[in-house]
């Protein structure tokens, strides 16, 4: 009987201290020369990184950084703008909290994308842009462009998988098919699954309940 009481006490303590389920979070990057195709001064020194994280209200935070290979900022004025692929049916209401000037449309340099979200150059030395959206992450493309910094003509960069079909693989860390994570076609929220410890706690609580019932029968 004492062992049963101790077991029940331990289960109850575990149940009361179950941690909140972790929200989905994904990090990845692509860089020259293999993951990014670039020209000009970017041809040997361009890196794009991203951090995608679901919020407690089920919206998503998208954060993108354009840097040199060692993650140092580009020289001031070295980024004119960059675009990420979005779906043709998006509207401005699908995004909020965006740093700086932005627009939705299609441009000559990114005409392969059916539609794209364009981030214009912001403050001097700015290297990171972020946004919020109800649209979850899937794989897609990016295109970045500079003026003529470095005196080597236009500086451009795009992911190596730019002309390939977007993979249907679920979002994960790293990159799939030399693609970046970007907002999905559909608006939806994802309810995260409970963590392993949470599942263990629920299982133990169920076991305790069955043990309690058996002890009453005896």
Secondary structure as UniProt FT lines:
FT   HELIX           2..16
FT   STRAND          25..31
FT   TURN            32..35
FT   STRAND          36..38
FT   HELIX           40..42
FT   TURN            43..44
FT   STRAND          47..54
FT   TURN            56..57
FT   STRAND          60..67
FT   TURN            69..70
FT   TURN            76..77
FT   STRAND          81..86
FT   TURN            88..89
FT   HELIX           92..94
FT   STRAND          95..96
FT   STRAND          102..105
FT   HELIX           108..110
FT   TURN            111..112
FT   STRAND          115..120
FT   TURN            124..125
FT   STRAND          128..133
FT   STRAND          135..140
FT   STRAND          142..145
FT   HELIX           149..151
FT   STRAND          156..159
FT   TURN            160..163
FT   TURN            177..178
FT   STRAND          180..187
FT   HELIX           196..217
//
